[in-house]
Amino acid sequence: MSKIVVIEEDDAMRMLFSEWLNAEGYEIQSATQADDACVGQADLVILDLPNPRSRVQEAVRVVRAVRDAWPHALVIGISAQLVKSLSDKSDTARAYGVDRLLAKPCTRVELVTAVGAALSR
């Protein structure tokens, strides 16, 4: 069973993502901030990015902190500032150091598909 860490400031979104992924059989750990979640191992981290358009440096710093905490985990960044989701091949995803970017809000299918694709690589 893969372990996923969900880091999302919005309580409702964090609980919804955790519920969706738990129903798919994943072990979930959740937190409001990366600093609160840096415990144990993880296969994948879903990270709510600070506004990647206006706070680029902060977003990159948060991704680096997550990468330092879980060096072997894949990272999916989520943001309400994105118009559409972007694959790991996008320049934007690479610039932030994430394996994929999901536009928020996303559907259950979008989230589960992105997680499945990331973990099957």
Sequence and secondary structure as in RCSB ss.txt:
>XXXX:A:sequence
MSKIVVIEEDDAMRMLFSEWLNAEGYEIQSATQADDACVGQADLVILDLPNPRSRVQEAVRVVRAVRDAWPHALV
IGISAQLVKSLSDKSDTARAYGVDRLLAKPCTRVELVTAVGAALSR
>XXXX:A:secstr
  EEEEE SSHHHHHHHHHHHHHTT EEEEESSHHHH  S  SEEEEE S TTT HHHHHHHHHHHHHHSTT EE
EEEETT SS B TTSHHHHHHT SEEEESS  HHHHHHHHHHHHT 
